[in-house]
Amino acid sequence: NVGLDKIIFGKGTQLLIEAS
């Protein structure tokens, strides 16, 4: 499911940004 992949990727990116 592309939509779900985008949500997961978006959350992962957000976590990386917050961690940096």
PDB file of N, CA, C and O in Angstrom:
ATOM      1  N   ASN A   1       0.847  -1.200   0.000  1.00  0.00           N
ATOM      2  CA  ASN A   1       0.000   0.000   0.000  1.00  0.00           C
ATOM      3  C   ASN A   1       0.881   1.247   0.000  1.00  0.00           C
ATOM      4  O   ASN A   1       1.576   1.517   0.979  1.00  0.00           O
ATOM      5  N   VAL A   2       0.852   1.992  -1.077  1.00  0.00           N
ATOM      6  CA  VAL A   2       1.712   3.170  -1.218  1.00  0.00           C
ATOM      7  C   VAL A   2       1.378   4.218  -0.168  1.00  0.00           C
ATOM      8  O   VAL A   2       2.277   4.842   0.395  1.00  0.00           O
ATOM      9  N   GLY A   3       0.090   4.415   0.101  1.00  0.00           N
ATOM     10  CA  GLY A   3      -0.326   5.411   1.091  1.00  0.00           C
ATOM     11  C   GLY A   3       0.267   5.106   2.457  1.00  0.00           C
ATOM     12  O   GLY A   3       0.768   5.999   3.140  1.00  0.00           O
ATOM     13  N   LEU A   4       0.206   3.824   2.856  1.00  0.00           N
ATOM     14  CA  LEU A   4       0.734   3.431   4.163  1.00  0.00           C
ATOM     15  C   LEU A   4       2.249   3.619   4.195  1.00  0.00           C
ATOM     16  O   LEU A   4       2.806   4.059   5.201  1.00  0.00           O
ATOM     17  N   ASP A   5       2.912   3.282   3.086  1.00  0.00           N
ATOM     18  CA  ASP A   5       4.368   3.449   3.010  1.00  0.00           C
ATOM     19  C   ASP A   5       4.750   4.921   3.190  1.00  0.00           C
ATOM     20  O   ASP A   5       5.738   5.241   3.850  1.00  0.00           O
ATOM     21  N   LYS A   6       3.955   5.803   2.596  1.00  0.00           N
ATOM     22  CA  LYS A   6       4.253   7.238   2.705  1.00  0.00           C
ATOM     23  C   LYS A   6       4.078   7.709   4.141  1.00  0.00           C
ATOM     24  O   LYS A   6       4.852   8.530   4.634  1.00  0.00           O
ATOM     25  N   ILE A   7       3.043   7.178   4.815  1.00  0.00           N
ATOM     26  CA  ILE A   7       2.813   7.561   6.217  1.00  0.00           C
ATOM     27  C   ILE A   7       3.981   7.095   7.079  1.00  0.00           C
ATOM     28  O   ILE A   7       4.490   7.850   7.907  1.00  0.00           O
ATOM     29  N   ILE A   8       4.403   5.841   6.877  1.00  0.00           N
ATOM     30  CA  ILE A   8       5.514   5.285   7.664  1.00  0.00           C
ATOM     31  C   ILE A   8       6.795   6.074   7.380  1.00  0.00           C
ATOM     32  O   ILE A   8       7.539   6.415   8.300  1.00  0.00           O
ATOM     33  N   PHE A   9       7.045   6.359   6.097  1.00  0.00           N
ATOM     34  CA  PHE A   9       8.244   7.100   5.722  1.00  0.00           C
ATOM     35  C   PHE A   9       8.209   8.503   6.321  1.00  0.00           C
ATOM     36  O   PHE A   9       9.222   9.006   6.806  1.00  0.00           O
ATOM     37  N   GLY A  10       7.045   9.123   6.282  1.00  0.00           N
ATOM     38  CA  GLY A  10       6.901  10.476   6.830  1.00  0.00           C
ATOM     39  C   GLY A  10       7.181  10.496   8.324  1.00  0.00           C
ATOM     40  O   GLY A  10       7.863  11.393   8.819  1.00  0.00           O
ATOM     41  N   LYS A  11       6.650   9.498   9.054  1.00  0.00           N
ATOM     42  CA  LYS A  11       6.883   9.445  10.494  1.00  0.00           C
ATOM     43  C   LYS A  11       8.363   9.202  10.780  1.00  0.00           C
ATOM     44  O   LYS A  11       8.920   9.796  11.704  1.00  0.00           O
ATOM     45  N   GLY A  12       9.000   8.341  10.003  1.00  0.00           N
ATOM     46  CA  GLY A  12      10.419   8.047  10.186  1.00  0.00           C
ATOM     47  C   GLY A  12      11.267   9.290   9.954  1.00  0.00           C
ATOM     48  O   GLY A  12      12.213   9.557  10.695  1.00  0.00           O
ATOM     49  N   THR A  13      10.916  10.046   8.916  1.00  0.00           N
ATOM     50  CA  THR A  13      11.649  11.272   8.611  1.00  0.00           C
ATOM     51  C   THR A  13      11.473  12.288   9.728  1.00  0.00           C
ATOM     52  O   THR A  13      12.421  12.971  10.115  1.00  0.00           O
ATOM     53  N   GLN A  14      10.246  12.384  10.247  1.00  0.00           N
ATOM     54  CA  GLN A  14       9.966  13.339  11.331  1.00  0.00           C
ATOM     55  C   GLN A  14      10.803  12.985  12.559  1.00  0.00           C
ATOM     56  O   GLN A  14      11.342  13.871  13.223  1.00  0.00           O
ATOM     57  N   LEU A  15      10.911  11.682  12.862  1.00  0.00           N
ATOM     58  CA  LEU A  15      11.692  11.262  14.025  1.00  0.00           C
ATOM     59  C   LEU A  15      13.163  11.612  13.834  1.00  0.00           C
ATOM     60  O   LEU A  15      13.829  12.039  14.777  1.00  0.00           O
ATOM     61  N   LEU A  16      13.670  11.433  12.619  1.00  0.00           N
ATOM     62  CA  LEU A  16      15.070  11.754  12.352  1.00  0.00           C
ATOM     63  C   LEU A  16      15.316  13.248  12.517  1.00  0.00           C
ATOM     64  O   LEU A  16      16.340  13.657  13.064  1.00  0.00           O
ATOM     65  N   ILE A  17      14.374  14.063  12.041  1.00  0.00           N
ATOM     66  CA  ILE A  17      14.529  15.517  12.143  1.00  0.00           C
ATOM     67  C   ILE A  17      14.497  15.940  13.611  1.00  0.00           C
ATOM     68  O   ILE A  17      15.293  16.778  14.035  1.00  0.00           O
ATOM     69  N   GLU A  18      13.581  15.361  14.384  1.00  0.00           N
ATOM     70  CA  GLU A  18      13.468  15.731  15.791  1.00  0.00           C
ATOM     71  C   GLU A  18      14.689  15.272  16.588  1.00  0.00           C
ATOM     72  O   GLU A  18      15.077  15.914  17.563  1.00  0.00           O
ATOM     73  N   ALA A  19      15.290  14.157  16.167  1.00  0.00           N
ATOM     74  CA  ALA A  19      16.423  13.597  16.904  1.00  0.00           C
ATOM     75  C   ALA A  19      17.707  14.391  16.629  1.00  0.00           C
ATOM     76  O   ALA A  19      18.633  14.383  17.439  1.00  0.00           O
ATOM     77  N   SER A  20      17.752  15.070  15.487  1.00  0.00           N
ATOM     78  CA  SER A  20      18.983  15.772  15.128  1.00  0.00           C
ATOM     79  C   SER A  20      19.082  17.139  15.803  1.00  0.00           C
ATOM     80  O   SER A  20      20.062  17.857  15.603  1.00  0.00           O
TER      81      SER A  20
END
